[in-house]
Amino acid sequence: MTIKGYWRIIRPVNSVVAGLAAALGYLVATGIIIPSVILLVVIVILITGAGNTINDYFDLPIDRINRPERPLPSGAVTVTGTLLFAGILFTAGILLSLFTNIYCAFFAVFNSLLLIAYAKTLKTTPFLGNLSVAFLAGSIFLFGGALAGIQGIINNSVIALITIFAMLARELLKDAEDVPGDIAAGAKTIPVLYGVRFTVTMFIIFTAFAVIVSFYPYYRWGAWYLAGIIPVDFIILYSAWLASGCRSPECIKKSRATSYLKYGMFASLIVFTLAAIFLV
């Protein structure tokens, strides 16, 4: 049992990136950054780290086989210590959220409960597991905007929806890539239950939703925003086109559709950031 083991189990890089996304959320909502944003970053790091920790706790039987180098199956942390550590991180994040406002506190509590439910049950539930991951990603921007109150949440609803739709599409297509392994493991994912073709259709639908929603901020930021977001939308639509003819996991992997969708998502964050700073 080592401090390094507990550091690794929170997946620090992912947790810090999530924390920075909350800061970006406040910037997109208001066009400025204030000192209190640091508190948002810390809260998200704590709760994300807690979610990663509790996820490893419930994944122990699988990780003993597939990921024996992870802190828990390798013995770097104990089962009891892992559960206690997750509880401490969740509690610390929620308590800190009480120093923000009621909206941020609500997201802190709700997302903590959702992370636990995902790790314990929802991960293996068809579609709901995918939707949970997508919501958790998009809600970080809602959490960031929530520091500015209801208007901040409204301002960030579009970037949150784009993230949710795009992440949902990507999660589904990644499941389609993993069909052979999931069948062997007895996992009941959407592509396992309904086929790769059906999953690709869902992927295309959700990427289209992301593109449609992306036009709404025109009413807030005007033509310059459209000039930036339209090329990004083409990247997202290109990912849908790449996957459109696929009927097998191998085809999806070769298409690199999920990679191009990820590029489009990152590019959209850049557009939103620049619009928030320069098009207020």
C-alpha positions in Angstrom: 0.0 0.0 0.0 1.6 3.3 -1.2 0.8 6.9 -1.6 1.7 6.5 -5.3 -1.0 3.8 -5.6 -3.7 6.2 -4.4 -2.3 8.9 -6.7 -2.6 6.5 -9.7 -6.0 5.3 -8.8 -7.6 8.7 -9.3 -6.1 8.9 -12.8 -4.7 12.4 -12.1 -4.3 13.5 -15.7 -8.0 12.8 -16.5 -9.1 14.4 -13.2 -7.1 17.6 -13.9 -8.4 17.8 -17.5 -11.9 17.5 -16.1 -11.2 20.3 -13.6 -9.8 22.6 -16.3 -13.0 21.9 -18.3 -15.0 23.4 -15.4 -12.9 26.5 -15.6 -13.5 26.6 -19.3 -17.2 26.3 -18.6 -17.2 29.4 -16.5 -15.2 31.3 -19.2 -17.7 30.3 -21.9 -20.6 31.3 -19.7 -19.2 34.7 -18.7 -16.3 35.6 -20.9 -14.0 36.1 -17.9 -12.2 34.2 -15.2 -12.4 35.0 -11.5 -10.4 33.6 -8.5 -13.4 31.4 -7.4 -13.0 29.3 -10.5 -10.0 27.7 -8.7 -12.5 26.2 -6.3 -14.5 24.7 -9.2 -11.4 23.1 -10.6 -10.5 21.5 -7.2 -14.1 20.3 -6.7 -14.2 18.6 -10.1 -10.7 17.0 -9.6 -11.9 15.6 -6.2 -15.2 14.2 -7.5 -13.7 12.9 -10.8 -10.9 11.3 -8.8 -13.5 9.7 -6.5 -15.4 8.4 -9.5 -12.3 6.8 -11.0 -11.5 5.3 -7.6 -14.9 3.8 -7.0 -14.9 2.5 -10.6 -11.7 0.6 -9.9 -13.3 -0.8 -6.7 -16.2 -2.3 -8.6 -14.0 -3.4 -11.5 -11.6 -5.4 -9.4 -12.7 -8.9 -10.6 -12.3 -7.8 -14.2 -9.0 -5.8 -13.6 -7.5 -8.9 -12.0 -7.6 -10.4 -15.4 -7.4 -7.5 -17.9 -5.5 -4.8 -15.9 -3.4 -6.6 -13.2 -1.1 -3.6 -13.2 -3.7 -1.2 -11.8 -3.2 -0.1 -8.2 -6.0 -2.3 -6.7 -5.3 -5.7 -8.3 -1.5 -5.1 -8.0 -1.8 -4.6 -4.3 -0.6 -1.0 -4.3 -3.8 -0.1 -2.5 -6.2 -2.2 -0.4 -9.9 -2.9 -1.1 -10.9 -1.2 2.2 -8.5 1.7 1.6 -9.9 2.2 -1.9 -13.5 2.4 -0.7 -12.5 4.7 2.1 -10.5 6.9 -0.2 -13.3 7.3 -2.6 -15.7 8.3 0.2 -13.2 10.9 1.4 -12.8 12.4 -2.0 -16.6 12.5 -2.7 -17.2 14.1 0.7 -14.5 16.7 0.3 -15.7 17.6 -3.2 -19.3 18.0 -2.0 -18.4 20.0 1.1 -16.3 22.4 -1.0 -19.2 22.9 -3.3 -21.2 24.3 -0.4 -18.8 27.3 -0.6 -20.0 28.1 -4.2 -23.8 28.3 -4.7 -26.8 26.0 -4.6 -26.6 25.2 -8.3 -23.0 24.1 -8.2 -23.7 22.1 -5.0 -26.6 20.3 -6.8 -24.3 19.2 -9.7 -21.7 18.1 -7.2 -24.1 15.9 -5.3 -26.0 14.6 -8.4 -22.8 13.8 -10.3 -21.3 12.0 -7.3 -24.4 9.8 -7.0 -24.3 9.2 -10.8 -20.7 8.2 -10.7 -21.4 5.6 -8.0 -24.4 4.3 -9.8 -22.4 4.1 -13.1 -19.6 2.2 -11.5 -21.9 -0.2 -9.7 -24.8 -0.8 -12.1 -25.2 1.5 -15.1 -21.9 0.6 -16.8 -23.3 -2.7 -17.7 -26.7 -1.4 -18.7 -27.2 -1.0 -22.4 -27.4 2.6 -23.5 -27.8 4.0 -20.0 -24.2 3.4 -19.4 -23.3 5.3 -22.5 -25.7 8.1 -21.7 -24.2 8.4 -18.2 -20.7 8.9 -19.5 -22.0 11.5 -22.0 -24.0 13.4 -19.4 -21.1 13.4 -16.9 -18.8 14.9 -19.6 -21.3 17.6 -20.7 -22.4 18.5 -17.2 -18.9 19.7 -16.3 -19.6 22.7 -18.5 -23.0 23.2 -16.8 -21.2 23.0 -13.5 -18.7 25.7 -14.6 -21.5 27.9 -15.8 -23.5 27.3 -12.6 -21.1 29.5 -10.6 -22.6 32.4 -12.6 -26.1 31.3 -11.6 -29.0 30.3 -13.8 -27.9 32.5 -16.7 -24.5 30.8 -16.7 -26.2 27.4 -17.0 -28.4 28.6 -19.8 -25.4 30.1 -21.6 -23.6 26.8 -21.4 -26.5 24.6 -22.3 -25.4 24.4 -26.0 -21.8 23.4 -25.4 -23.1 20.8 -22.8 -25.6 19.4 -25.4 -23.0 19.3 -28.1 -20.7 17.4 -25.7 -23.4 15.0 -24.6 -24.5 14.2 -28.2 -20.9 13.8 -29.5 -19.8 11.8 -26.5 -22.9 9.5 -26.7 -22.1 9.0 -30.4 -18.5 8.2 -29.7 -19.2 5.9 -26.8 -21.7 3.9 -28.9 -19.2 3.6 -31.8 -16.4 2.5 -29.5 -18.7 -0.2 -28.2 -19.1 -1.3 -31.8 -15.4 -1.6 -32.1 -15.3 -3.8 -29.1 -18.0 -6.3 -30.1 -15.8 -9.4 -30.2 -14.4 -8.9 -26.7 -17.8 -7.9 -25.3 -19.4 -11.0 -26.7 -16.7 -13.1 -25.2 -17.2 -11.4 -21.8 -20.9 -11.6 -22.0 -21.4 -7.8 -22.1 -24.8 -6.6 -23.3 -24.0 -3.4 -25.3 -26.1 -1.8 -27.9 -24.1 -3.3 -30.9 -24.0 -6.7 -29.2 -27.8 -6.6 -28.8 -28.9 -4.9 -32.0 -25.9 -5.1 -34.3 -23.2 -2.8 -35.7 -25.3 -1.4 -38.5 -28.0 -0.2 -36.0 -25.2 1.3 -33.8 -23.7 3.2 -36.8 -27.1 4.6 -37.5 -27.4 5.9 -33.9 -23.9 7.3 -34.2 -24.9 9.3 -37.3 -28.1 10.5 -35.7 -26.3 11.8 -32.5 -23.5 13.5 -34.5 -26.2 15.2 -36.6 -27.9 16.4 -33.4 -24.5 17.8 -32.2 -24.1 19.7 -35.4 -27.7 21.1 -35.4 -27.4 22.3 -31.8 -24.0 24.0 -32.6 -25.8 26.6 -34.7 -27.9 28.0 -31.9 -25.1 30.3 -30.4 -25.3 32.3 -33.6 -27.9 34.3 -31.7 -25.4 35.1 -29.0 -22.2 35.5 -30.9 -23.2 36.2 -34.5 -21.5 35.6 -37.9 -18.0 35.3 -36.6 -19.0 32.4 -34.5 -20.6 30.6 -37.5 -17.3 31.2 -39.4 -15.5 29.2 -36.7 -18.0 26.5 -36.0 -19.0 25.5 -39.5 -15.5 24.0 -40.3 -15.7 22.1 -37.0 -19.1 20.8 -38.0 -17.7 19.5 -41.2 -15.1 17.5 -39.2 -17.9 16.0 -37.1 -20.0 15.2 -40.2 -16.9 13.7 -41.8 -16.6 11.3 -38.9 -20.2 10.2 -39.5 -19.5 9.7 -43.2 -16.4 7.6 -42.5 -18.5 5.2 -40.3 -21.6 5.3 -42.5 -20.7 2.3 -44.7 -19.4 0.1 -41.8 -21.0 -3.1 -40.9 -18.2 -4.7 -38.8 -16.0 -3.7 -35.9 -12.9 -4.0 -38.1 -14.3 -1.5 -40.6 -15.1 1.0 -37.8 -11.6 0.7 -36.4 -10.0 1.3 -39.8 -12.3 4.2 -40.5 -10.9 6.2 -37.6 -14.4 7.8 -37.2 -14.1 8.0 -33.4 -10.7 9.8 -33.8 -12.1 12.4 -36.2 -15.1 13.0 -33.9 -12.7 13.6 -31.0 -10.8 16.1 -33.2 -14.1 17.9 -33.9 -15.0 18.0 -30.2 -11.6 19.5 -29.3 -12.0 22.0 -32.1 -15.4 23.0 -30.9 -14.0 23.8 -27.5 -11.5 26.1 -29.1 -14.2 27.9 -31.0 -16.4 28.3 -27.9 -13.4 29.6 -25.9 -12.5 32.2 -28.5 -16.1 33.3 -29.0 -16.5 33.7 -25.2 -13.4 35.9 -25.0 -13.7 38.0 -28.2 -17.4 38.0 -29.1 -18.9 39.1 -25.8 
